[in-house]
Amino acid sequence: MSEMKKIKNLKEFSTSADRFEGANLLCPGCAHSIIVREVLNATNDDLVLASSTGCLEVCTAVYPYTSWDASWIHIGFENSSTAVAGAEAMYNALKTKGRLKQPDRTPKFVAFGGDGSSYDIGFQWISGCMERNHNMMYIVLDNEVYANTGGQRSSSTPIGASATTSPAGTISYGEQKNKKDMLGIMGAHNIPYAAQVSPNKWKDMVKKIQKGFATEGAVFINAVSPCTTEWKFDPKDTMHLADLSTDSLVFPLYEIIEGHELNITYRPKNIVPVEEYLAAQGRFKHLFKDQYKHVISEWQTRVDENWEYLQRREAARV
Amino acid sequence: MAKQGWDEFEIGSLLRSFDGKIDKCPAHTPQRDRSYSENNSHVASVADWRLIKPVYNKDYCIDCQFCWVYCPDVSIISRDKKMIGIDMDHCKGCGICVEVCPTNPKSLLMFPEQADEETELASWPTKDEEEE
């Protein structure tokens, strides 16, 4: 095993040599690349990466350019998880046969996917990888919408969000179904490590990613990725939105170890009302009409109940 | 590579990030020492996307590196734990660096693309007491 990279503070972190390059074609202010940089800079080891179809894939590999300074596989919508699992299986086979040219190098296997390719299309593939417990990490860049294809709803889109296939209007307040609890589902696979991260809490994120890299077995990470185009806010406010999402507990930061040991890793000092989080985004604008105001209070109740549930689960160790 | 048409790209072919032999992991090589190939997006520029540009005022900077970690376009140049400038070829002008800058007055501010850097630095705003 190689040594874990020591990152005590941000100054130390800033000496990292980025392996993700600029002049990719992601929107200005996109959180995807912030997350990818924080993940890639958390280790100095070799990387075997794959991306499912989505913003990250199409924007970082526009012919004739690549933005990745590491082995990276461009693969279909559903199977970045299995592509990386296959690479990991091959690595293990070559290692057993003694055919690795540089056996002292220990690559890390990471697959990226958007919420569309993870919550919907690639769900059974990810579930398979987690069940087989490959030594890999799967990271969801969760922007709650199919942003690459024009903002259609995914099963990660929360209630009340106006997406192009669930538009808000006079008879509908937008998306009717609540978001899938992906982390809960993945935790129920009893995998060694599952966690929710946010790019604004870089230290928490790097800690969890390093913990994931040090874990033998499958790791699932759900990363909040505020989308300036589809959430409809100003590009400069990306980190503000990430702050609001963690401080309003819409995206609580926690980890699940071996499916039963739940730890809450961030408790906001001042909990922000959900209303503030919703008001910052154009996709929830219609909820502030009198007709749909009940959705906001229902939302607040749901977030409170979920926070209560997480705390009880943390205490009970189940 | 550039002579090929858009449909002459074979399935399973590789886009090489670097020229020459890479025998160690790029994480151990700082960006300035790498020999980028013509297929690396680092050699391209998105400067024409920008409508507003960040201007960096060294006098107020405390080298906290918040702008470095939150820059989506790897455009904050940091060396030896010090912020030394902005990579204007890759900056898309999103303005996140200005928002996360904790100093008062801010050491990064956005100006229109055509603004003159020297003039703006000379008329930099002073400490704002009411902001906090």
Interface residues (C-beta under 8 A of the other chain):
Chain A: L10 K11 E12 F13 S14 T15 S16 A17 D18 R19 F20 E21 G22 A23 N24 L25 L26 P28 G29 C30 A31 H32 S33 I34 R37 E38 T43 N44 D45 D46 T60 A61 V62 Y63 P64 Y65 T66 S67 W68 D69 A70 R105 P199 N200 W202 T228 D234 P235 K236 D237 T238 M239 H240
Chain B: M1 A2 Q4 W6 F9 L15 S17 F18 C25 P26 A27 H28 T29 P30 Q31 R34 E38 N39 N40 S41 H42 V43 A44 S45 V46 W49 D63 C64 Q65 F66 W68 V69 Y70 C71 P72 D73 V74 S75 S78 D80 K81 D87 D89 H90 C91 K92 G93 C94 G95 I96 V98 E99 V100 M110
